[in-house]
Amino acid sequence: MAGPKQKLHITHPFHPWCGREFEVVDVRCWRGETRLHFYDDEGGLLSIPAGWTDLGEADPFVARSGGRAHFRIDDLLRLAALVDGLREA
């Protein structure tokens, strides 16, 4: 007998569906990242990183900064590398 269906709440502040709830239909690991699969309103199968939902582990930096920092150092370093690459192109 199957148990109750698990729900996910999208918590990523910049995701257009932040605050919405969906039913999890599958959980898979892809390239070292846990992704949750769900159906959208039109019945399309989508996936989202677990960390962008209430089911993922909290990012230690985000938890520690308490919303005071808008960017993580790793993200800024990757952005700088991307901009440098575009300048060289």
N, C-alpha and C positions, 0 to 999 in steps of 0.2 A: 504494500500500500504506500502510495506516495505521500510525502509530508506536505506542509503548506508551502505555497510558492514564495520564493524570496523576492523582495522588492528592492530596487535601487533608487536612490534620490541623487540627482545630479547636483553636485555642490561646487563645481568649478565656477568661480565668480564671473568669468568671461564667456562661459558657454551659453548659447542662446536659450537652452532649455534648463538653465539653473533653477532649481526648486521643483522641477517636474519629477514625477515618480513613474517608473516602468517596472514591468515584471521581468526578472532575469530568466532567460531561456537556456543559456549555456555560459560556461566559464572556461576560457582557454588561456594558455600561456603562449605568447608569440614574441620571439626575440627577447626573452627574459622579462616581459611585461605581462601582467595579468590583465586580461580584457574581459569585460562583461558584455554578453550579447543580449539584445532585446529587440522587440518589434516596435516601430514607430506608429504614429496614428494612422498611416496609410497601409500598414502591414509589411513594410520593408524591414528586413533584418539589418540591424546596425550593431556596432560595437563601440565601446568607450573604455579608456583606461580605468581600471578599478580605483586608482588614486584620484580620479575626478568625481568620485561618488562617495556616499557615506559608507560604502562597504570596503573601501581601500584603507590602507594604513595612512595615517596622517604624515605628511612631509615634515620631518623634524625641524627644518628651517621655518616653515610656515607656522608650525605650532609654537615655536620659541619666539618668533618675532611678534606674535599676537596681532597681526594685521598692520604693523607699523612699516614694514618694508614691502615695496611693490615688486621688487626683482631680487632673484637669488644671484649670487656671485657667478655660479656656473652658467646660468642663463645669459648673463651679461658678457661673459668671456666668449661664449659661443656666438653671440650676436656680433661682437667686435670682430671675430674671425670671419664671419660671414660678410660683414661690411668690407673688411680688408680684401677678401676674395673678389668681391664685386668691383672694387677699385682697380684691381689688377687685370680684370677681364676686358 
